[in-house]
Amino acid sequence: MNRTEKYRADGQAAINSLREFLYYVISNPGEFNARADLVKALGSQGGMVSLNDQIDTEKGSIKLVPMSLNTAKKHASTCLPQGFETLEKLRAEALSTLSAWAAAPAKKLTKEGLKRQKTNLESEVESLINSNFVLLQCVSIAMGALESVRTERDGQQREKIIFDTSATLKAALSINKPPFNSPVSDTNVTPIGKGRAKK
């Protein structure tokens, strides 16, 4: 790997780590309730990409590498389906989730608290609808690829179809929130017919 390739690979790894970090914050806001510095950083794009942190999760550590906004946008355009816009949407959602968590009453929900809860639930439903749409698109892509492989006689061409389709599906899935953003083998999603996942 030459210097240019290493620079690109390191940059893409940093972007993917930032994306996973934002997903984790959205899914586990209570762990960051006392992180006023994180809320401040997520208040802007520049603050987000300047984060220099490391957190430990059940799946391993997520290490954030600070970079300039222009550098982040350049690398994001090469590894995220929607480029930097993917991170921007996650930043806004993470900030909103942390703010809602901090403002939530400790005991009884007030009328305003119930409104916030309703808004959050509606947001989750909308997210699941979007995830379902992406998954349906992936099924359509996979079915088309299977038909192409079935009719293609050239072995090398079949391998290319499989490789290209796999890359397309992974890119499409990465738009979704966990656990719908990666192949089943990388998540705790139980395949159909396998019963409930063991704890």
Secondary structure, DSSP 8 states (H G I E B T S, - for coil): --HHHHHHHHHHHHHHHHHHHHHHHHH-GGGGTT-HHHHHHTTSHHHHHT---EEEETTEEEE-----HHHHHHHHHHHSTTTHHHHHHHHHHHHHHHHHHHHS-SSS--HHHHHHHHHHHHHHHHHHHHHHHHHHHHHHHHHHHHHHHHH---HHHHHHHHHHHHHHHHHHHTTS-TTTTS-GGGSS---TTS-S---
